[in-house]
Amino acid sequence: MSEERLDIVIFGATGFTGKYAVKEAERLAKEKNFTWGVAGRRKEALEAILKEFAPESKNIKIIIADLKDEDSLKKMTEQAKVLVNTCGPYRFYGEPVVKACIATHTHHVDVSGEPQYMEKMQLEYNKAAQEAGIYIVSACGFDSIPSDLGIIYTQNKFDGEVNSVETYLNAWSTSNASGAGIHYGTWESAVYGLAHANELRDLRTKLYPEKLPKLKPTLKSKGVLHRSAISEGWSTIFPGSDRSVCLRTQRFLYEKYKQRPVQVQTYVTFKSLLQVLAAAVFGGIFSLLAKSECGRSLLLKYPKFFSLGLISREGPKPEIMENAHFSITFIAKGWTEKLTEPTDQYEDPPNKEMITKVSGTNPGYGVTNTTLLMSAITILKESDKIPGDGGVLPPGAAFGKTSMVDELIKHGLKFEVISSIEN
């Protein structure tokens, strides 16, 4: 790539996620010594964001680009080694940017949590990205680096063969402030994601014509509601994109390295049955409305009402973000010894269990932008440790053999082994 290119360009810098990406870029640039710029439709708005969120940075390049103007996208991407794309929902706005990156041989990372978008990009552009020698990596935010790299971390620490991993997400706040906790953009992506969830079966049939080997024992879902010894409260299946992203990584590891694919199930824990009931009512109404055009219109027009105040167009206040906490606990089961082939079946039941945890603060916009910017930096600094010469990859597949986990630990995330028991 040309030396004149900036190392990183943040596209959509005036959006809610984008402006915090600018803040994180200023912080990390001092330590990691990279050049960066911002891009969007309006120069004045970009200047205002730099003044507010990167006040100590001087001579930051401003690039004008519009999603409706293909030439402007190419002019933007040809000025970057890695494009950090914060313009969602990616279902509507992601593909033109990916195409521009391929045309100009520019790496691309984003924070999509939209399985249809991510898997469509892999199906349609993986070969083109390989030929261009670039990496297209989605889900580089809280969706889904903590879970995906958390499983990789667990596999690396297991010292044996992992058969299954169950993850338990907990989230809580230490703030007394009231107000929204999530920005409207995340809500919009969820609405359209659920509305088009039926696309996934067809998409996956085309993306993965060959099924993975059936390995035993099979990991079975614990059902609608259960209690777990490793996650205090009541747990139910987590409806986010983590599981689909992690399974894509596990398939990649099997196909690339002949590594036994780990079975994955993801859960979220609520402290009380009242919270479970509220979530069930909310989820039922959301699902019902998202299936019709009229219902979607209502959800998108009145997000605060339908989310009971959780969602707003303004996004959460800094105090709420800074006092938000999360942990994901992983329970891995497997064997102390590995067999010769990844498809070989064990005669005995699993004889080892390990519990690990990933935790941090401000998951939605703090952790997300740290992992997003570190994804771009890792591509810049450690491309020799990323598999192949390019392609559309989930984050675990892209960064599993890099120093990403160690870097995230240095920047506020905690990865730890809680216990390891052999039978």
N, C-alpha and C positions, 0 to 999 in steps of 0.2 A: 504494500500500500504506500501511497505517496507520503513523503515526509511532511508535506504542507498540510496534511490533514490534522485536525484536532484529534486528540485521543478519544474524547467522549463528547457527544452532543445530546442534550436533553430536549426531546421534542414534546411539546405540550407543557412547557414550563410554567404557563400561567394557570394551569388547572390545579385542583387541590392537592393531588399527589405530586404533580410536577413542581410546585413551589417548594415542597419539602425535599424533593430530590435535589433542587438547587441548593438548599441549605446544607444537605449532606455532601454534595459535591464540593462546596467550599471547604467544609471540615476535612474531608478525606484528601483533597488536592494538596493540602499543606503537608500531609504525612506521606502520601504515595507519589507525589510529584508528577501529576498528569495535567495535560492541557484540556480545557473544556469550553463548551459554548452552549447557548440556549437557542431554541427555535420555536416558532409559533406564527400566528397570523398577524399580530399587531406589535409593531416596534415599541410603541409607548408603553404597552402593558408589560412587555418583556423587560424594558428598562426599569419599570416600577418594581417588578419582582426581584430583579438583581439588587436594587437599592435596599429593599426590605429584607431579603433573605440571604444575600451574599454581600453585605456592605463592605467587607474587607478585601474583596476580590476586585482587581483592576483589569481593564481592557479585556473583559469577557466578550467574546464575539457573539453578536446577535444575527441570527439567520431567519429570514422570512420564508415561511413555507405554509402551504394550505393543502389540506387533504383533498380538496376538489381540483387541485392543480398538479397533475402528474409531473410536469417539468420542474415545478418548484420542489417537489419531494426528492427528485433525483439531484437537483442542485444542492439540496440540504445534505442528503446522505453521502454525496461524493466529497463532502468536507469533513467527514467523520471516519474514524477507524471503527468505533462502536457507537451505534445509535441506541440511546435509552428512550424507549417509546412509552410515554405515559398517557396516550390518547385512547381512552376506551369510551364505550364498550368496543372491544376489539372485533366482535362479530360484525360491526358496521365499519369500523375505521382501521382495523389492523392490516388487512390484506394489501391495500395499496402501498403501505409503508414497507411491508415485507418484500413486495415486488421491486420497489425502488432500491432497497438494500441489496437484493440479488443483482440487479442491473449495474450497480456501482461498486460491487464487491465490498460491502460494509456489513460488519457483524451487527446483530440486533438482539436486544433483550427487552422484555416487558414484564408487567405485573399481572397479566391475564390470569383469571381464575375460571375461564370459560372453556370447558372440555371440548365443545363442538369446534370452537375456533382453533384451539391448539392442535387437535387431531386432524382437522382439515388442512392446516398448514403443513403438518408432517406428511399427510397423504399427497398433497399437490406440489409441495415445494422442496421436499427433502433432497431429491436428486439434483434439482437446480442449485440448491445451496451447496451441495457437495462439489458440483462442477465449478461454482464461483469461489470455492474455498472459504466459505464463511459459515459462522454458527448463528442459528436462529434459536434462541432459548426463551421460552415463555415461563410463566409461573415463578418468576424470580423475586416475588415478594413474600408476605406472610403466607399467601397461597403460592407455592407450596414448599418453600425451601426448608423451614423447620421440620416438617414431616418427612420430606423426601431425603434430605441429608441426615435427618435423625435416624432413619432406617439404615442408611449407609454406615453411619457412625456405629450403630448397634451391630451390624454385620461385622465390621472391622474389629470390634471389641469382643465378639462372641467366642472366638477361638474354637471353632467347630462348624457345624452346618445348621443354619437357621431354616426352619420349616415354615414358621408363621410369625407375624407381628400384628398385635392389636394396639392401636393408638387411642389415647384418651385425652381430649382437649378440655382444659379448664381455663376460664377467663373470669377475672374479677377486677374491681376497682377499689382504690383506697381514697378516692376523692368524695367529698360531700357535695360537690357541684352537680347541678342537674343540667340536662341538655342532651342533644344528639351525640351518639358515639360513632356513627358511621356516615360517610359522605354519600350523597345522592348517586354518584357514579357507580358505586358498588351495588346499590339497590337496582339501578337500571340494568346492569349486567345480569343480576340474579333473575329479574323479571323475564328477560328475553331468553336466558339460559333455560329456565324451566319451561317456557312456552315452546321451545324447540328441542326439548330433551329427547323426543322420539326420533330425532335425526341420528342419534348416536349409534344405534344398532347397525344401520346401513353403513355408516361411516367406518365403524370398527370392522365390519365384515370385509370391506375393501382394504382397509389399512393392514389388517392381520388375517390374511386368507388361511394361514396355518395356525391351528390352535396350539397352545402350550401343552406340554405333557401333563397328565393328571398325576399329581403327586399325593402321597398319603403320609400321615393322616390329613384329611381335608379340613380346612378351617371353616367352621360353621358360624353363621351369624348368631349372636346372643339374643336376637329378637328385638321387639319394639322397645322394651324397657328392662333394665337389669341393674344390679348393684355389683360393683367390683371391689376387691380388696385393695387395689392400687389407685382407686380414684373415688374419693369420698363423695357420696351423693347418689343420684340416679342417672344412669347413662343410657343414651339412645344413639342410633346410627347418625353419624355426622353427614349432612347432606352436601357439604362442599366438594371441591375438586381434588382434595388431597389424595383420596384413594385412587382415582383414575390416573393422576400424575405419577404416583408411586408405582403403580402396576406397569405403566409404560417404561419406567426406569428398570424395573425388574425384568421385563421382557428384553429390553436392550442388553442388559448384562448377560442374560442367557444366550442371546443370539450372537453377541460380540465375543464374550469370554467363556462361553459354556459354563456359566455359573448357575447353580440351582436357583430358580426364581422363587422368591419369598411370597407366600400368600399374605394378603394385607386386608385388614378390616379397620375402619376408623369410627370412633365414637366421640360424642361430646357429653360432658357431665354437667348436670344441674344440681344445685345444693338441696333443693326441696321438691316435693311432689307438686307444690303450687306452681313453681317455676316450670316444671314439666308440662303441667296442664295449660299454662299460659302459652308456652311454646307450641304445644299441639294445636291449640285454637288458632293462634297466629299462623302457623304453618298450613293448616287446613284452608283458612280463608285465602291466604296467599296463593296456594296451589290452585284453588278453584278459580280465582280471578285471573291468574296468569294464563289460563288455557283459552281465554276468549279475548278478542280484540277490544271489546268494551271494558272487560275487567282489567286488562293491561293499561288501558287509558286511565282508569280510575287509580290504579296503583301508582302510575307515574305522575299523575296530577296531584295526588294527595299523599305523598310518601310519609310525611310526619304522622298523619292520622292513622294510616294502615300499619305503621310500624310501632305505634304507641310511643312516638317521640324519639325512637332510636335513630331514625334517618332524617337528615335535613340537607337542603341544597347548599347551606353555608358550611356544613361539616362540623366536626366536634371542636370545642374550644381547647386551647393548649393545655389548660389545667386538667381537663378530662383525659386527653391523650397521654399526658405525662404520668398520670396515676392509674393507667390501665395496665394490667399484668396478665400474663398467660403462662401456662405450662402445657407441654404435651408429654405424657408418660407412655413409654413403649414397653410392652411385655412380649418378649421374644422367646419362642420355644423351638427346640431342635435337639441336635445330638453333639456329643463331644468329639466324635470321629466323623471324617468325611469319607464318602464312598468314591470310587474311581470316576464314575460318570455322573453328570448332574441328573440324569433320568433314572438312575438306579434307585430301587425301592429299599427302604430299611425294613428289616424283619421285626425289630423291637420298637416300642413307642418312644417318643422323645424322652431323653434323660437329662436335659439341661434347660434351665430357665434363667433369663437375664432381664432385669428391669433397668431401663435407662430413661433419661428425661432431658428435654430441651425447654428452656424457660427464658423469659425476658420481659421487658416493659414496652409500652406503647406499640403493640403489635401491628396495628393497622397502618400507621404512618411513620413510626420510628424504625421498627424492625424492617418493615417493608422497604424503606428507602436505603437502609444500610445494606440489606441483602441485594437489592437492585443494583446499587452502585458497585458493590463488591463483585457482583456477577460480571459487570462490564470490565472492572479492573482485572479480574482473574483471566478473562479472555485476552486482555492486553498483555498480561505478564506471564501467563502460564499456558498459552495455546498448545505448547508441546506436550502437555499432560492431559489435554482434552482428546477424546477418541476421534480417530479419523482426521480428515482434512477439511471437515465442514459437515453441515447437515442441520436438520431440525430436531432438536433434542430436548427432553425434559431436564430439569436442573441436576437431578441426581446422576443421570448418565453423563452430563457435561462436566460436572465439577467433582464427582466422587473421588477422583484420583489426584485432585489438586490440593492446595493448602487452604481451601475455602473454609472448612470447619475451624481450623486453627485461627484464621483471620477473623471469623465471626466471633469467636471466643474473646479475642483481643478487643472487639468492638461492642461488647455488651451482652452477647448471647451466652447462655450457659449450656454446655453439653456435658452430661455426667452419667456415670454408671452408678445406679442405686444399689443393686444387688446382683449376685450371680450364684445360682444353686445348681449343683449336679446331684442327680439321684443315684 
